[in-house]
Amino acid sequence: MPNFVFMSNDEKVLAEFYNIITESKQEKYDEIAAERTKYLTVVMESISKEHNSSAVLRTCDCFGIQDLYTIEKGRKKYEPMRDIALGAGNWVDLHTYDSGENPSVECLNELKSKGYKLVATTPHTDKNINDIDINQPIALIFGTERTGISKEVEEMADELVKIPMYGFTESFNISVSAAIALNILRNKLENSNLNWKLTEDEQVKLKIQWCTKIIRDGKKVEDEIRRRILTP
């Protein structure tokens, strides 16, 4: 049993979980959580093809993006396609806006309140995504496959950017666009002096969350651990 002296409550809970899961899983969680970020997040607005949105979810996980926001206007709640997302839904936090008078406005207002700069992608602008200033957390917004971002997003966005292209086709597939854009922005973050990764406390909370995903009745197990070791 680990020494609980000077450990936070969440660290104590994680230590208990680490007594349950394999050492290889522990090492993987520690490695990946250390590279996770909420400084950069992704928003998908009314992506109609589920294989595209599921591919974006998978891309977010691959680039260490912890939060993915989906806006669903008058459609059923987004559910990842397992054969495309390949389990990424277990590791990335999904935030769905699908009710209210205008889910797009609600979502973007929420992100603004959290301090994000709203950067919407569109081929109809002169600014290149390579020229984005990353000194503020960024919410990168992608619109529908057919018509792109909505009027509301265009009006609320702090910046409109395009991914450079050199052929006849006007735009990339949404999942390809997300991969290119996140690669550019992740590289910018890696080469910056910004504190863009999760804090130690955030990493601990995230690893607890991941543990509950792979253990049967994981949330009940967490509740029992907290009751047992944290109750005076």
HELIX and SHEET records of a PDB file:
HELIX    1   1 ASN A    9  TYR A   18  1                                  10    
HELIX    2   2 GLU A   23  ALA A   33  1                                  11    
HELIX    3   3 GLU A   50  CYS A   62  1                                  13    
HELIX    4   4 ARG A   82  ALA A   85  1                                   4    
HELIX    5   5 ALA A   88  ASN A   90  5                                   3    
HELIX    6   6 PRO A  103  SER A  113  1                                  11    
HELIX    7   7 ILE A  129  ASP A  131  5                                   3    
HELIX    8   8 LYS A  151  MET A  156  1                                   6    
HELIX    9   9 ILE A  174  GLU A  190  1                                  17    
HELIX   10  10 GLU A  200  ILE A  214  1                                  15    
HELIX   11  11 GLY A  218  LEU A  230  1                                  13    
SHEET    1   A 6 ASP A  93  TYR A  97  0                                        
SHEET    2   A 6 ASP A  67  ILE A  71  1                                        
SHEET    3   A 6 LEU A  40  GLU A  45  1                                        
SHEET    4   A 6 ILE A 138  PHE A 142  1                                        
SHEET    5   A 6 LYS A 117  THR A 121  1                                        
SHEET    6   A 6 GLU A 159  VAL A 161  1                                        
END                                                                             
